Amino acid sequence: MSTQRPAGGGRGRGGMFRTKTVEESIRDTEAPEHALKKSLSALDLTVFGVGVVIGTGIFVLTGKVAKENAGPSVALSFVLAGVVCALAALCYAEFASTVPVAGSAYTFSYASLGELPAWIIGWDLILELALGCAVVAVGWSGYIRSLMDTAGWHLPAALSGVHSGHFGFDLLACLLVLLLTAILVAGMKLSSRVTAVVVGVKVTVVLIVIIAGSFFIKGANYHPFIPPSKSTGGGNGLTAPLMQLMFGFTPSNFGVMGIFAAAAVVFFAFIGFDIVATAAEETRNPQRDVPRGILGSLLICTVLYVAVSVVVTGMQNYTKLTVDAPLADAFKAVNHPFWAGLISFGAVVGLTSVCMILLLGQSRVFFAMSRDGLLPRFFAIVHPKFGTPYRSTVALGAVVAVVAGFTSIDVLAELVNIGTLFAFIVVALGVVILRRTRPDLPRAFRTPFVPVVPVLSVLASLWLMLNLPAETWLRFAVWMVIGVLVYFLYGRRHSRVGATDLR
């Protein structure tokens, strides 16, 4: 690899928008003390993708959005959300095959947009993945407590988390995060094997829902497929969607607009396919395998989501679906408690893998930022035996464990959504910019119809963001302001790229 700076490199712009070339990023992965072990295949990546995507959405959100937003047409909402993710996935696939380095959107942004935008997206990803893991851990804890209650075991309220009526510490969620952190420290191959077993179990459970549930479908439950529109009246002040505050547009449930409203909610169900890109540096043949892992996992999950939503809304009228455990309760409603129990078990197993892979992605982003000097280099050292970024993994695992112990799901889920959509926008813009500034780069996978696909990805992501409450935007803005302060107080002065510029 040539050590000369290629034409079109951005360091000449200097300051906050200096870029780190693809060649420099790849050279950093070859330094012994910062080199991650390459052990993953395309199958491992696809399993990771399916493992993180199939979780809260399919086991929880299906009933919630069918009952409150879209009725049986929730299947179309899953299709819409899948299309938005597919547009972003095509952009991620090009970047991951061109820049096979840990850090995902952060690394891509550093190569195309510059240091400050890269910092902002990295800071955003840390928030997204940490809160996403905390949310899923709390959901996992709820299923475990449900199974324990069925067996006659009950946790004290003080150790059962934050619920309406009392405030407590969620012991089970905290312990889950700590256990998964230990597994991640022990190595990627062990993590991939654990994930493969877990994914096998939960995909089997999902297929059971589809196959067994299809025998209980009643055609009458699909009528009307798109229920009549009902105005929600909108929110008040910061609880209103930003679109309502900006344009006076009052959101509605059901009807055609209800399908779009539901898509903004079920988008949470797809979060995680981009985690595949964070493992690019630990893949044996990233140029070929990462695009396969990203697109393959997204396709599999979209098909399963649509099939499950069609079956569940056919088994039970959408108005009678439960919000907490819709799949299990649908089988209880047709007098098949055995299948309901099996589904609850599958949910517990499934959410375990989601937590682990979100932790994995978060630690890799943090590791990449530390290796670049934007965060303390102390966290960029890999374990001499396991070849994993153990310091960043342990530190972040401890923080997420505490957050999971004291978290409340609803608010955090919306923050995860806005963080992910923001990352999608940055990656899509980065593809267009890098095509212009570095047309010479070898691209094993090329996003089709550039700039049309990236522009559509930006517009679709922005549309979903505008459907989120203004208070979510406000919280996100506060987190970003804190991030910018950290960058100017620490990151900019310790940047390795900046230090090279001064020589």
Buried (B, 14 or more C-beta within 10 A) or exposed (E): EEEEBEEBBBBEEEEBBBBBBBBBBBEBBEEEEBEBBBBBBBBBBBBBBBBBBBBBBBBBBBBBBBBBBBBBBBBBBBBBBBBBBBBBBBBBBBBBBBBBBBBBBBBBBBBBBBBBBBBBBBBBBBBBBBBBBBBBBBBBBBBBBBBEEEEEEEBEEEBBBBEEEEEBBBBBBBBBBBBBBEBBBBBBBBBBBBBBEBBBBBBEBBEBBBEBBEEBBEEEBBEEEBBEEEEBEBBEEBEBBBBBBEEEBBBBBBBEBBBBBBBBBBBBBBBBBBBBBBBBBBBEBBBBBBBBBBBBBBBBBBEBBBBBBBBBBBBBBBEEBBBBBBBBBBBBBBEBEEBBBBBBBBBBBBBBBBBBBBBBBBBBBBBBBBBBBBBBBEBBBBBEEBBBBBBBBBBBBBBBBBBBBBBBBEBBBBBBBBBBBBBBBBBBBBBBBBBEBBEEBEBBBBBEEBBEBBBBBBEBBEBBBBBBBBBBBEBBEEBBEEBBEBBEEBBBEBBBBBEEEEE
